[in-house]
Amino acid sequence: MNIQLVESLANVIQALSPEERELLNEKLTEKSSWQSLRTKILANAQAIQERRGGQPLETDIDEIIYQMREERDEQLMAGLFPSEEKP
């Protein structure tokens, strides 16, 4: 254990103004709410895996990237060469 570090932190915290201490408490609380959110995410992931009978998601990343590129190419081409409306 790093006793000097702990003592230095205690001194710094004691030197904080009430507003700074409140901000510090908010920052520390944010981290703990992130940890509880992480726990929920992991629980949901496990529930999904159990529903799927342990089968992994069959996602072809290469196909997804290809499709996204195709869609983006279409968007760019439509922006560069807008089609004229036909009567």
N, C-alpha and C positions, 0 to 999 in steps of 0.2 A: 504494500500500500504506500502511496506517495503522500506522506503526512504534510510535507511542505506545500504541495499543491492544494490539499484540502484546506490548510490554514490560510493560504493566500486567497483562495476562493471565498472563504468565510469572511475575511477582511474586506474583500471587494464588495461582497453582497451587503455587508453592514454599512459600507460607505455609500450605497445607492440611496437616491432620494425615494420618497414614497411612490412617485410616478414611475421611476425606473424599476422599482421592485415589482410594481403591478405589471409592467410590461414583461419583466422576466418571468413572472408567474404565468402570464398568458402564453409566452413562448414555450414554457415547459408543459403547459396543459395541451397545447396544440400537438406536441409530440405524442402525448399519451392518447389523444383522440385518434391520431394516425395509427397508433399501435392497435387500438380497438377496431378501427376500420380494416386494418390488415388481417386481424383475426376473423372478421366477418367474411372477407374475401376468400380466405383460405377455407373457411367452413363451407361457403357456397361452392367452391371448386370441388371440394370433397363430395358434397351432395350430388353434384352433377356427375362426377365420376362414378359414384355408386349407382345412380340411375342408369348410366350407360353400361353397367355391368363390368366396369374396369376397362372398357374399350376406349382407347385414346381417340380423340377427334381426328378424323381423317381429312386433314387440310393440306392441300398441295400448295405450299407457299409460292413456288415458281408460277403456278397457274394464276394465283391471286395477283402477283406482281405483274404478270403479263396482261391480265384483264384491266388492272388499274392504269397501266401505261397506254393501253388501247383507248380507254375512256378519256384519258388526259389528252392524247393525240387528237381525238375527235373534237374535244373542247377547243384546243388550240387552233385546229384547222377551221373550225366554225367561226372563231373569232377573227382569224386572218382573212378568210374568204367567205364572208356571209353570203348565203344563197339568196338569189333574188326571188321574190314571191311571184308565182305564176298565176295568171287570172283563171 
